[in-house]
Each structure stands twice: as structure tokens, then as C-alpha cells.
């Protein structure tokens, strides 16, 4: 296998929707075209000839229009040198679609063909109607790709009983209940009747979401993270709305955005970052947005939604979920900002918000201001930027703080920093007597500027120490609670935990951390069984007999090297 220095993989350059520019070089507000298409039985169109959000005087209107793909060349005009550099730097974010018949998970997301089919009559079977509902969504996705400038109307008409039934099947069956205390199985006892009633209330406007139930889960740093659990019926409608809106926004999201998008995984984002670092990254901006989900501005959120969605009823439905309130214990708290973590629709809304606030702006900033290469990888609100030059990194740091402040967001001062990183970081820091290069964390991994056995630069990824300690603490507590269960049942449970751990953290250069984790789990479990048997310790024969009868899975690397995942085949 050749390293990144020996081959440069060809990649697909993502681009944002193109809009016209006037004579003085400024972007005009995007406009929509007249479109008529049958998307559901009884509905006429998915998009209409409405003018997209027009430029308004003042910061609100100017900021919104400036966020829509600034700096795109005119139709028929060749990109400038700066633009070509920017496009080249995008290449490390999305792998190129293969000319072969098979594609990778990331590739399957790009340019997915729309399904063909005809609408069936309303008296068709439920299975047929459900299939047709999904087919209509595929048509929406294809039209969104073909007509990126259009503003979509009549979207709420897609939320009918067949789509609600499909959405119900996609919900987690073992998810925690909301304030209604209704589980997935209980709701399904009279499913058809309940879905018909829900459809009628959604379209009459009498559907009102219930407050989300607030729970707190532990974080790796010792704190807690608030989660909002919607009622099951609210989860159901949110899932249906997400299924309608996702194809539209997938056509406009930029390639370096990976979080909670179909066909994309955290490991795609990790490998995209690794490929960028293996190229010309010398400096890294490790950024963290303070309490992002709790500080999303509802006013800006509505304006962003209205930029692409012309169906006022759909926008009103989305905003209802944001204003539903939070139930913590017996107290109801009103909310004027944020979207609850745990809501089905929240990841999509978060991506929409950051698309306008961060993605489009950073793409434009890179084209206009970056002197060298600049790479961006974002997974929801967690993102890393790589730079060829220190000057670009520090300029982006200052500009980013100012940009986020305009939209109610703030960089965490203790978790946001510019560090020297990459293939020359170790040598440069040693010459200045600064010691080893600093590390940074992304998606549960500590990224290290290491050295291979051949003495060359090698990006090494290790399981985050905070993540490992937090998980071991939870496992120790649960092993203690399961101490008196059958040993075979404990073994089956621990084996599944280890396999899940290996599947996520099983990346090249992380085998030693996986082995340490397994050894620690094995030791904790053995000590628990010894206490149960009221023996101070087991001799070597007893330990070997236990390990032979109940062997824990060995560490395994499940993921390829980054250049293999992103190589053009």
C-alpha cells in the first residue's frame, strides 16, 4: 500500500448552489423558477415560482444574502486562480465517485440517482402507498439537485398516513419515552387509527407538540449533557418532516459536512481529516462552539428555513418544536433559544443553521483570504480546520469568533486554539526547544503527529483518554450491578460491548489502545467474579480455565487506512 506522499487521490470537489451576479460583482438574491410536478396523490407541486428571500436593508437582510454562495464565477466564466486553489483544497473532503459499478458509503451519497416509478391510486394497498410515499421523496431529492435555486412549497402535503407509517418503522423501538410515557410498542397497538388521526390534526393545524422531557447524561470531562426526549407522537411527526426535508437540504449541503447525513459516518469525517493533514496542513484550528444546541437563535433559524422553504405551514410546524418548552421534573420551562439534543429533527436543523452560519461563509473566506491550502471537516457542531500557513489559521480564528457572534454563537475560549501540526511540526518544535507537538481531539480520537517505524511522519489516532476513562467507569458500575447474573449472560453482554468498542475505535494505529481497554475490562470482570465467589484471588490454573471457557473478543481493526478509503479506484 502506497502512502499519501506517493499518490494523490482524485476527489470530487463539492460546490454550493450557483447564483447570478450583477454588474458590480455582488450576488443577487436567488430566485426560483416555475415548476409543476406531481409529488403526492392530490398535490400539484413541490416547488413554485416564488422569489427567494430578497435582500433587505440592514444587517439581517445583507447577512442572509451574503451567506448564499459568495464569490461564485459568472456563468461561462472560468474560475480565477484563487478559486481553483479553493476547489483543489476541497478535494480532500469527499472521495471521487468511482467509474466502477460499486461505490463507497460516502460516494453513494453524492449523485444518487432518483428512483423511477408512478404514483398509485389512493385505494392502493398500504404497502403500495408506503412505497409510493418514499418514491415521491426520491423525486424531491432529484428535483432539488436539478433546480437548486427553487423555493419549495406544498411540502406539508407529503406528511400523510403512508409516510407516517414509514416514519414510525424508522423510530428506535427501545428509545426512552417522553412526557407522555408512551413507548413504541404501545403506540403501535392501534397504529392505523392513530396515524389517521395524527394526519388530520397535522393538516388542520390542531397538532401541538408536547414539551420535551429533560434528562442529563454524563460527559467525559465529568460534567453532564442535557438531552431533550420528545413524546413519541412528536418523534413520529419529526421523523416524517425530516424524511421530506432531508432530500432538499442534501442537495445544497457542502461536501465537508459529515454529521447526521445519509451515507456518511464519523469515520468518513475522520479519514477526510487524516487525508487533509497528510497533504499540506501545517497548522490546525481546533474549534469548539460553546453549548451550540442550547444557543441556536430561533429568529435566525426561521429565516434560514424560509430561505429554501416557501411552505409557511411546514416552517410553522418546525418552529413549534423549537418553542415546545422543556419539562424537568414537574416544572415546565419556556425556551427562547436552542433545539433539544435528542430530538429527531434537531440534527437536521443544526446542519441547516451551520450551513448558513459556517459552511458557506468559510468557503467564501477561503477563496477570498486564504494564502495557502485550507481544509475543513465538520461533523455537526464539531469541526476542525487545517491550514498551510500560520497567518491563515490565526486570521480565521479571529474572523470565526466575530462571525459566530453575529448569530448568537460563541467559541469556547478554553477549547479553541491554533496549534502547529503536521509532518514538520515535530522537527520545528524540537529546533525551538518546545518539545513534542500538541495533540487535538476529534470525534473521540486523539490525533498525534507521530513517526512511523521508518522515521517518517505518520498521523496516529488513539482513543481519547477522557472517552476511555468515562466508558471504563460506566462499565465498572454496570459489572458491579450484574455481579450476581449468570456468568454466561455477563460474558455475552461484555462481548457485545467490546465488539461495539472495536467497531468504532478499531482504526489503524490504535491497536494498542484497544488491547489496553480489553485488558482493563477483563481485569475488572475477573475481580468482580472473585468477590462473588468470596475468594481473595484465583490461581493461574483457575484464571486460565475461566479465560478458556469465557474468552473475551480480541481487538480488531475494522477500518482501512484513510488513503485506502479515499483513493480513486
C-alpha positions in Angstrom: 0.0 0.0 0.0 1.5 3.3 -1.0 1.3 6.2 1.3 -0.2 9.6 0.8 3.1 11.0 -0.3 3.3 8.6 -3.2 -0.1 9.2 -4.6 -2.6 12.0 -4.6 -6.2 10.6 -4.7 -8.5 12.3 -7.0 -11.5 13.7 -5.3 -14.9 15.1 -6.0 -15.0 18.9 -5.3 -18.2 19.9 -3.6 -19.8 23.2 -4.6 -22.6 25.3 -3.4 -25.6 26.4 -5.4 -24.7 28.9 -8.0 -26.5 32.3 -8.1 -26.3 35.1 -10.6 -24.1 38.2 -10.1 -24.9 41.7 -11.2 -22.7 44.2 -13.0 -21.0 45.5 -9.9 -20.0 42.0 -8.9 -22.4 41.4 -6.0 -24.6 38.4 -5.6 -28.2 38.8 -6.4 -30.8 37.1 -4.2 -31.5 33.6 -5.5 -34.7 33.3 -7.5 -36.9 30.3 -8.2 -38.4 29.1 -11.4 -41.9 27.9 -12.3 -42.1 24.2 -11.6 -45.1 21.9 -11.6 -44.7 18.3 -10.5 -46.9 15.7 -9.0 -45.3 14.6 -5.8 -48.1 13.1 -3.9 -51.6 12.0 -4.9 -53.8 15.1 -4.9 -50.9 17.6 -4.7 -49.7 19.6 -7.6 -46.3 20.9 -7.0 -43.2 20.6 -4.8 -41.7 23.9 -5.9 -43.2 27.1 -7.1 -42.2 30.3 -8.9 -41.7 32.3 -5.7 -38.9 34.8 -5.3 -36.4 33.6 -2.8 -35.7 35.7 0.2 -35.0 39.2 -1.1 -32.2 41.5 0.1 -33.4 43.8 2.8 -31.8 46.9 4.2 -29.8 46.4 7.4 -27.7 43.6 8.8 -30.4 40.9 8.7 -31.1 41.0 5.0 -27.5 41.7 4.0 -26.1 38.9 6.1 -28.6 36.4 4.8 -27.9 37.2 1.2 -24.2 37.2 1.7 -24.3 33.7 3.1 -25.6 32.2 -0.2 -22.5 31.1 -2.1 -20.5 34.2 -2.3 -17.8 34.6 -4.9 -19.1 32.2 -7.5 -18.0 32.9 -11.0 -20.5 34.1 -13.7 -21.9 31.5 -16.0 -19.4 30.7 -18.7 -16.6 32.5 -16.8 -13.5 30.5 -15.9 -12.6 30.4 -12.2 -9.8 32.5 -11.0 -6.5 31.1 -9.7 -7.7 31.6 -6.1 -10.9 29.8 -6.8 -9.1 26.9 -8.4 -6.9 26.6 -5.4 -10.0 26.6 -3.2 -11.6 23.9 -5.3 -8.5 21.9 -5.1 -8.4 22.2 -1.3 -12.0 20.9 -1.2 -10.7 17.7 -2.8 -9.7 16.1 0.4 -13.2 16.2 1.8 -15.2 14.0 -0.5 -13.9 10.9 -2.4 -14.4 10.8 -6.1 -17.2 8.7 -7.5 -15.8 5.5 -8.9 -16.2 4.6 -12.5 -16.9 1.1 -11.4 -20.4 -0.2 -10.6 -19.8 -0.3 -6.8 -19.3 2.8 -4.6 -18.2 3.5 -1.1 -20.7 4.8 1.5 -19.7 8.3 1.0 -19.7 8.1 -2.7 -23.2 6.7 -2.7 -24.4 9.9 -1.1 -23.1 12.0 -4.0 -25.1 12.0 -7.2 -27.5 9.3 -6.1 -30.0 8.6 -8.9 -33.7 9.1 -8.3 -35.9 6.1 -8.2 -38.3 5.7 -11.1 -41.9 4.9 -10.6 -45.5 6.1 -11.0 -47.9 7.2 -8.4 -50.6 4.7 -7.4 -54.2 5.4 -6.6 -55.3 6.3 -3.1 -57.2 2.9 -2.9 -53.9 1.0 -3.3 -52.7 -1.3 -0.6 -50.8 0.2 2.4 -47.6 -1.4 1.2 -48.0 0.2 -2.2 -48.9 3.6 -0.7 -45.9 3.4 1.6 -43.6 2.6 -1.3 -45.0 5.4 -3.3 -44.5 7.9 -0.4 -40.8 7.0 -0.4 -40.6 7.3 -4.2 -42.0 10.8 -4.0 -39.2 11.7 -1.6 -36.7 10.4 -4.1 -38.2 12.6 -6.8 -38.0 15.6 -4.4 -34.3 14.9 -4.0 -33.7 14.7 -7.7 -35.5 17.9 -8.4 -33.6 19.6 -5.6 -30.4 18.6 -7.4 -31.6 19.7 -10.8 -33.2 23.0 -9.5 -31.0 24.2 -6.6 -32.4 27.8 -6.8 -36.0 26.9 -6.3 -38.0 27.6 -3.2 -40.2 24.7 -2.1 -43.9 24.9 -1.4 -46.6 22.5 -0.5 -44.3 20.3 1.5 -46.7 19.6 4.3 -48.9 17.7 1.9 -46.4 14.9 1.8 -47.0 14.1 5.5 -49.7 11.6 5.0 -50.6 8.3 6.7 -48.3 6.2 4.4 -45.3 8.4 5.2 -46.2 8.5 8.9 -46.3 4.7 8.8 -42.8 4.6 7.2 -41.5 7.1 9.8 -42.9 5.0 12.6 -40.9 2.0 11.5 -37.7 4.1 11.5 -38.1 5.1 15.1 -36.0 3.4 17.7 -38.1 0.7 19.3 -36.2 0.8 22.6 -35.9 4.6 22.9 -36.8 6.3 26.2 -40.4 7.6 26.5 -41.2 11.3 26.7 -43.6 13.2 28.9 -46.5 11.1 27.6 -44.8 7.9 28.8 -45.9 6.1 25.6 -43.5 3.6 24.2 -43.1 2.5 20.6 -44.9 -0.8 21.1 -47.8 0.8 23.0 -48.3 3.3 20.2 -48.4 0.5 17.6 -51.3 -1.3 19.2 -53.8 0.9 17.3 -51.4 2.2 14.7 -53.7 2.8 11.7 -56.3 4.6 13.7 -53.7 6.8 15.5 -51.9 7.7 12.3 -55.1 8.7 10.5 -56.0 10.9 13.5 -52.5 12.4 13.6 -52.6 13.2 9.9 -55.8 15.0 10.3 -54.5 17.1 13.2 -51.3 18.0 11.4 -53.2 19.3 8.3 -55.9 21.0 10.3 -53.3 22.8 12.4 -54.6 21.3 15.6 -51.4 19.3 16.2 -49.5 20.8 19.1 -46.2 19.2 20.3 -45.7 18.4 23.9 -42.8 19.6 26.0 -39.6 17.5 25.8 -38.5 15.6 28.9 -35.1 16.8 30.1 -32.6 14.2 31.2 -28.9 14.7 32.0 -26.2 12.2 30.8 -22.6 12.2 32.0 -19.8 13.7 29.8 -16.2 12.6 29.5 -15.0 15.7 31.4 -17.1 14.9 34.5 -20.0 17.2 33.6 -23.4 16.4 32.2 -25.1 16.9 28.9 -28.8 17.8 28.8 -30.9 15.8 26.5 -34.5 16.5 25.4 -36.7 13.5 24.8 -39.8 14.3 22.8 -43.1 12.4 23.2 -43.4 9.5 20.8 -46.0 11.2 18.6 -43.7 14.2 18.3 -40.9 11.9 17.3 -43.1 10.4 14.7 -44.0 13.7 13.0 -40.4 14.9 13.3 -39.2 11.8 11.5 -41.8 12.3 8.7 -40.8 16.0 8.4 -37.1 15.0 8.3 -37.8 12.5 5.6 -39.4 15.2 3.5 -36.8 17.9 4.1 -33.6 15.8 4.0 -33.5 15.3 0.2 -33.9 19.1 -0.3 -31.1 20.0 2.0 -28.8 17.2 0.9 -28.7 18.8 -2.5 -27.3 22.0 -1.0 -25.1 20.9 1.9 -21.4 21.2 1.2 -19.1 18.2 1.0 -17.0 18.8 4.1 -20.2 18.5 6.3 -20.5 14.9 7.5 -22.6 14.8 10.6 -26.0 13.1 10.6 -26.2 12.9 6.8 -27.3 9.7 4.9 -24.4 7.6 3.6 -21.8 9.4 5.8 -20.3 8.2 9.1 -17.9 9.6 11.7 -15.1 7.6 10.1 -15.6 9.3 6.8 -15.0 12.6 8.5 -12.0 11.2 10.4 -10.4 9.9 7.3 -11.1 13.1 5.4 -9.3 15.0 8.1 -6.4 12.5 8.0 -6.1 12.9 4.3 -6.0 16.7 4.6 -3.3 16.5 7.3 -1.2 14.2 5.2 -1.2 16.8 2.4 -0.2 20.4 3.2 -1.6 21.0 6.7 0.9 22.7 9.0 -1.4 24.4 11.4 -4.7 23.3 12.9 -7.6 25.3 14.3 -9.2 23.1 16.9 -12.6 24.8 17.4 -15.4 24.3 19.9 -18.8 26.1 19.9 -19.9 26.7 23.5 -23.3 25.0 24.1 -24.3 25.0 20.4 -27.6 23.2 20.7 -28.7 25.4 23.6 -27.8 28.7 21.9 -29.3 28.4 18.4 -31.2 31.6 17.7 -34.8 30.9 16.8 -35.1 34.1 14.8 -32.2 33.3 12.6 -33.3 29.6 12.4 -36.6 30.7 11.0 -35.0 33.0 8.4 -32.7 30.2 7.3 -35.6 27.8 6.9 -37.6 30.4 4.9 -34.7 30.9 2.5 -35.4 27.5 1.0 -38.9 26.5 2.2 -41.8 28.5 0.9 -44.4 26.4 2.7 -45.4 28.5 5.7 -47.2 25.7 7.3 -44.1 23.5 7.3 -42.0 26.3 8.7 -44.6 26.9 11.4 -44.5 23.2 12.3 -40.7 23.2 12.6 -40.8 26.3 14.9 -43.5 24.7 17.1 -41.0 22.0 18.1 -38.4 24.7 19.0 -40.9 26.6 21.2 -42.5 23.5 22.8 -40.7 24.0 26.1 -38.8 21.7 28.5 -40.3 19.6 31.3 -37.7 19.0 34.0 -39.2 17.1 36.9 -42.7 18.7 37.5 -41.7 22.1 36.2 -42.3 23.4 32.7 -39.6 25.8 31.4 -40.2 28.0 28.4 -37.4 28.3 25.9 -36.4 31.1 23.6 -33.3 29.6 22.1 -31.8 26.3 21.2 -33.0 23.0 19.9 -33.2 19.9 22.2 -30.5 17.3 21.8 -32.3 14.0 21.4 -35.0 15.4 19.1 -35.3 13.6 15.7 -35.4 16.8 13.8 -32.6 18.5 15.8 -29.6 17.2 13.8 -31.1 18.4 10.5 -31.9 21.8 11.9 -28.4 22.1 13.4 -26.9 21.3 10.0 -29.1 23.9 8.3 -28.1 26.5 10.9 -24.3 25.8 10.5 -24.6 25.6 6.7 -25.6 29.2 6.5 -23.5 30.5 9.5 -20.3 28.5 9.0 -20.1 26.4 5.8 -21.0 28.9 3.1 -19.1 31.7 4.9 -15.9 29.6 5.5 -15.9 28.5 1.8 -16.1 32.1 0.7 -13.5 33.2 3.3 -11.1 30.5 2.0 -11.5 31.7 -1.6 -11.0 35.4 -0.7 -8.5 35.4 2.1 -6.5 32.2 2.4 -3.0 32.5 1.1 -2.4 28.7 1.0 -4.2 25.5 1.4 -7.2 25.3 3.8 -9.2 22.3 4.7 -12.4 22.0 6.7 -14.1 18.9 8.2 -17.3 19.4 10.1 -19.4 16.8 12.0 -22.4 18.6 13.2 -21.1 21.2 15.7 -17.7 19.6 16.0 -15.2 20.8 13.3 -11.5 21.2 12.6 -9.8 23.4 10.1 -6.4 22.7 8.7 -4.1 25.4 7.2 -0.8 25.5 5.3 0.2 28.9 6.8 0.0 30.1 10.4 -1.2 33.5 9.2 -4.3 32.0 7.7 -5.0 30.0 10.8 -4.9 32.9 13.1 -6.8 35.2 10.8 -9.6 32.6 10.5 -9.6 32.2 14.3 -10.3 35.9 14.7 -12.8 36.1 11.8 -14.6 33.0 13.0 -15.2 34.4 16.5 -16.7 37.6 15.0 -18.8 35.6 12.5 -20.3 33.3 15.2 -21.1 36.2 17.5 -23.4 37.7 14.8 -25.7 34.6 15.1 -25.7 34.1 18.8 -22.9 31.6 19.0 -19.6 31.7 20.8 -16.3 29.9 20.6 -15.3 28.2 23.8 -12.2 30.2 24.9 -10.6 27.2 26.7 -11.3 24.6 24.0 -10.5 26.6 20.9 -6.8 27.1 19.9 -4.4 27.2 17.0 -1.7 24.6 17.2 1.3 23.6 15.0 0.6 20.2 13.5 1.6 18.1 10.5 4.6 16.5 9.0 7.1 19.3 10.0 5.6 20.1 13.4 7.9 17.7 15.4 11.1 19.0 13.7 10.2 22.7 14.0 9.2 22.4 17.7 12.3 20.4 18.6 14.5 23.1 17.0 12.9 25.7 19.1 13.0 23.6 22.2 9.3 23.3 22.6 9.0 19.5 22.9 6.6 17.3 21.2 3.8 18.7 19.0 0.5 19.4 20.7 -2.4 17.0 20.1 -6.1 17.6 19.5 -9.3 15.6 19.8 -11.9 15.0 17.2 -14.9 12.5 17.3 -13.5 10.5 20.3 -9.9 10.2 18.9 -6.7 12.0 20.0 -4.8 13.0 16.9 -1.0 12.8 17.3 1.8 14.0 15.0 3.8 10.8 15.2 6.6 9.0 13.5 6.4 5.7 11.6 8.9 2.8 12.0 10.7 4.2 9.0 11.2 7.5 10.7 8.7 9.4 8.5 5.7 11.5 9.6 2.6 9.5 10.4 -0.7 10.7 11.8 -1.6 8.5 14.7 -5.1 8.2 16.2 -5.6 7.0 19.7 -8.8 6.5 21.7 -9.4 9.7 23.7 -8.3 9.3 27.3 -11.4 11.1 28.6 -13.6 8.8 26.5 -11.8 5.7 27.6 -11.9 6.6 31.3 -15.6 7.5 31.2 -16.5 4.3 29.5 -14.5 2.2 31.9 -16.2 3.9 34.8 -19.6 3.1 33.4 -18.6 -0.5 32.7 -17.2 -0.9 36.2 -20.5 0.2 37.7 -22.6 -2.0 35.4 -20.4 -5.0 36.1 -21.0 -4.5 39.8 -24.7 -4.3 39.2 -24.6 -7.5 37.1 -22.4 -9.4 39.6 -25.0 -12.0 40.5 -26.2 -12.6 37.0 -25.3 -15.9 35.3 -21.7 -15.8 34.2 -22.7 -16.8 30.6 -25.0 -13.8 30.5 -22.3 -11.5 31.8 -19.9 -12.9 29.2 -22.4 -12.4 26.3 -23.0 -8.8 27.4 -19.4 -7.9 27.8 -18.5 -9.5 24.5 -21.1 -7.3 22.7 -19.7 -4.2 24.5 -16.2 -5.0 23.4 -17.2 -5.7 19.8 -19.1 -2.4 19.6 -16.0 -0.6 21.0 -13.7 -2.3 18.4 -16.1 -1.4 15.6 -15.9 2.3 16.4 -12.3 2.7 17.7 -10.8 0.0 15.5 -8.7 2.3 13.2 -5.1 1.8 12.1 -2.5 2.9 14.8 -5.0 2.3 17.6 -4.5 -1.4 18.3 -2.5 -0.9 21.5 -5.3 1.3 23.0 -7.9 -1.4 22.1 -5.8 -4.1 23.8 -5.4 -1.9 26.9 -9.1 -1.4 27.0 -9.8 -5.1 26.7 -7.3 -6.0 29.4 -8.8 -3.5 31.8 -12.3 -4.8 31.2 -11.1 -8.4 31.7 -9.4 -7.5 34.9 -12.4 -5.7 36.3 -14.7 -8.6 35.4 -12.4 -11.1 36.9 -12.2 -9.2 40.2 -15.9 -9.0 40.3 -16.3 -12.7 39.9 -13.7 -13.3 42.6 -15.6 -11.2 45.1 -18.8 -13.1 44.2 -17.0 -16.4 44.9 -15.6 -15.0 48.2 -12.1 -15.8 47.1 -9.2 -13.4 47.6 -7.7 -14.4 44.3 -7.7 -17.1 41.7 -4.6 -19.1 41.0 -3.1 -19.3 37.5 -5.0 -22.6 36.7 -8.3 -21.0 37.6 -7.7 -17.9 35.6 -6.8 -19.9 32.5 -9.8 -22.2 32.9 -12.1 -19.1 33.1 -10.5 -17.5 30.1 -10.8 -20.7 28.0 -14.4 -21.1 28.9 -15.4 -17.4 28.6 -13.0 -15.8 26.2 -13.5 -12.1 25.6 -13.2 -10.9 21.9 -9.7 -9.9 20.9 -9.0 -6.4 19.5 -9.6 -6.0 15.8 -9.0 -3.2 13.3 -12.3 -2.7 11.4 -11.5 0.3 9.3 -9.0 0.8 6.4 -6.2 3.3 6.2 -7.5 6.8 5.3 -5.8 6.8 1.9 -7.5 3.5 1.1 -11.0 4.8 1.9 -10.5 7.9 -0.2 -8.4 6.5 -3.0 -9.8 6.9 -6.5 -10.3 3.5 -7.9 
